[in-house]
Amino acid sequence: MNFSKIEASILLAVLFVSNIAISQIILSPSGNNQKSFVSQNMGLVKVSISYSSPDVHDDKGNNRTGKIWGDVVPYGYFNMYFGLSSEENPSPWRAGTNENTSIEFSHAVLVKGKNIKAGKYGFFIAPAQEGDWEVILSKNSTSWGSYFYEPEDVAYRFSASPKENEFTKFLTYEFTERKLESCIVELQWEKIALPLKIEVEDVYGLYVEQIRNELKNYAGFEYASWAQAASFCADQKINLDEALEWANHAIEGKWVGQKNYTTYLTKARVLKAAGKDDEAKVFFEKAIFHPTAVIFDVHGLGRKYISVGEIDLAFDIFQWNAKAHPKQWPINVGLMRGYSAKGDYKSALKYCKKAQKNVDPEDDLNVKSLKKLQTLLEEGKDVN
């Protein structure tokens, strides 16, 4: 009996699927096309792709370079002569081999301006000889390959632009750009890559929602959790009204609140982020004069505000530290940096010399550092 190539392919597919149905043992993948899986997080959002990875060389070792696109993978939609695929209902490429390629989003994302709901989708591509390729996300992610593709299952459809790429022997999905709010995943095979950008509309909003839920759980029994939550919002300058409530709860919350350096500083930072500088200053001062304040922590806080250009606040912090911890190292270093940041190098030099008298002579690192800083100040240069 003679079979055409198409008929032979159908018969093999039927036999293989039938074998799966009756066999309980695990066999090697069809055509030695190994199963692969990649995933990437954008903050809390996880993108996962599951696929089988064909080789540019076929299972007999024949090199198919130059024959992948438009031959091994037909352009557009095509009749697979099996399942639901037909001339009337042609199929796109399964974007891999063997089982259906799937893509899963843990949260809603944006792709090409389209809002994609969280979930798992069948991933199909219709390559084009010229111009953009069509990408299809199907609600059916479990059927075998493209044999049972149906247009009514399409959840989303958009275009993507292929580009020339370094030779890739095995079909690969790779995350070539990874940011907190977006990533780019590329299908790479032979000499073509198809990049697809995936974005998160409000990555910090997702964190805030998770924080709310966590504060209703065990974490909510610790003042540090409320302070940490408020600090996160202060850092990102988001959700500041609620962050102030969290900061107040860290200080005064029933059975939870603690009045200490951390909680006062947290409230100060939230107020500062909200542009309420005068109110913030009150709580910065309370924090620094609280017995739980550590001199080196306060010194580091002052340096932090110098680095972001908040010179006046930094200077206040160094002065409060000096009053709260007189005659202790490194208050003179802080005052030196504060005056230097203001451009008053004469006063800065005075405190640099005082610091050198206070430093432990055995502390070789700081002894040498202060001498270098003295030279800079004598030359009229900032030491920060």
Secondary structure as GFF3:
##gff-version 3
##sequence-region A 1 384
A	DSSP	alpha_helix	5	22	.	.	.	ID=ss1
A	DSSP	three_ten_helix	30	32	.	.	.	ID=ss2
A	DSSP	beta_strand	34	42	.	.	.	ID=ss3
A	DSSP	beta_strand	45	53	.	.	.	ID=ss4
A	DSSP	beta_strand	102	105	.	.	.	ID=ss5
A	DSSP	beta_strand	109	111	.	.	.	ID=ss6
A	DSSP	beta_strand	114	116	.	.	.	ID=ss7
A	DSSP	beta_strand	119	126	.	.	.	ID=ss8
A	DSSP	beta_strand	133	138	.	.	.	ID=ss9
A	DSSP	three_ten_helix	151	153	.	.	.	ID=ss10
A	DSSP	beta_strand	154	160	.	.	.	ID=ss11
A	DSSP	beta_strand	163	178	.	.	.	ID=ss12
A	DSSP	beta_strand	182	199	.	.	.	ID=ss13
A	DSSP	alpha_helix	203	215	.	.	.	ID=ss14
A	DSSP	three_ten_helix	218	221	.	.	.	ID=ss15
A	DSSP	alpha_helix	223	236	.	.	.	ID=ss16
A	DSSP	alpha_helix	240	252	.	.	.	ID=ss17
A	DSSP	alpha_helix	261	273	.	.	.	ID=ss18
A	DSSP	alpha_helix	277	289	.	.	.	ID=ss19
A	DSSP	alpha_helix	295	307	.	.	.	ID=ss20
A	DSSP	alpha_helix	311	324	.	.	.	ID=ss21
A	DSSP	alpha_helix	331	342	.	.	.	ID=ss22
A	DSSP	alpha_helix	345	358	.	.	.	ID=ss23
A	DSSP	alpha_helix	364	378	.	.	.	ID=ss24
###
